[in-house]
Amino acid sequence: MSQPLPGGDSQRNPGDLSIRSDVAALDVVMALGGISLITGEPDQRAQAARQLDLLRYALRPLPSDPAAGLR
């Protein structure tokens, strides 16, 4: 797996699956579909991991987000 992003998930509970409340589930599915389409070859797995890390980081609830209180 790739290196964690700065300010990443080190302080989050590994079982915490909450995402930002302003993100629609369909948008997440579309982003995952795009990542799978552009990184479909075996030699692109490192790039796919980086893309997934970016998506995961971007979906984290903001401190002011009501979903942040679910931790």
Wavefront OBJ file of the C-alpha trace (Angstrom):
o trace
v 0.000 0.000 0.000
v 1.129 3.547 -0.578
v 2.346 5.967 2.072
v -0.337 7.729 4.147
v -1.166 11.296 3.232
v -0.151 14.074 5.652
v -2.770 14.478 8.354
v -4.143 11.139 7.252
v -6.085 8.458 9.027
v -3.650 7.768 11.855
v -6.043 9.305 14.397
v -9.208 7.717 13.013
v -10.775 4.528 14.214
v -10.108 1.887 11.504
v -13.773 0.876 11.636
v -14.974 4.454 11.066
v -16.601 4.431 7.636
v -18.216 7.871 7.826
v -17.758 10.182 4.866
v -18.474 13.860 4.354
v -22.179 14.569 4.550
v -22.075 16.757 1.441
v -20.913 13.879 -0.794
v -23.467 11.753 -2.615
v -22.924 7.996 -2.665
v -23.304 7.994 -6.453
v -20.396 10.447 -6.728
v -18.190 8.056 -4.749
v -19.205 5.143 -6.970
v -18.491 7.190 -10.099
v -15.060 8.190 -8.761
v -14.229 4.547 -7.991
v -15.372 3.568 -11.483
v -13.137 6.221 -13.012
v -10.145 5.046 -11.009
v -10.741 1.464 -12.085
v -11.021 2.498 -15.738
v -7.853 4.571 -15.846
v -5.748 2.152 -13.812
v -6.926 -1.174 -15.190
v -3.551 -2.637 -16.100
v -1.493 -4.622 -13.557
v 1.466 -2.238 -13.919
v -0.780 0.656 -12.803
v -1.556 -0.727 -9.339
v 0.677 1.783 -7.565
v -1.100 4.601 -9.364
v -4.487 3.103 -8.416
v -3.413 2.962 -4.760
v -2.410 6.629 -4.860
v -5.709 7.580 -6.491
v -7.667 5.630 -3.860
v -5.681 7.278 -1.070
v -6.529 10.703 -2.501
v -10.212 9.831 -2.746
v -10.278 8.395 0.766
v -8.560 11.489 2.161
v -10.950 13.823 0.325
v -14.002 11.973 1.675
v -13.064 12.345 5.339
v -15.576 14.419 7.284
v -14.462 17.967 7.948
v -14.263 18.971 11.626
v -17.370 21.156 11.169
v -19.263 18.312 9.418
v -22.038 16.586 11.422
v -20.642 13.248 10.224
v -17.400 14.030 12.088
v -19.231 13.464 15.355
v -19.878 9.813 14.456
v -16.312 8.791 15.283
l 1 2 3 4 5 6 7 8 9 10 11 12 13 14 15 16 17 18 19 20 21 22 23 24 25 26 27 28 29 30 31 32 33 34 35 36 37 38 39 40 41 42 43 44 45 46 47 48 49 50 51 52 53 54 55 56 57 58 59 60 61 62 63 64 65 66 67 68 69 70 71
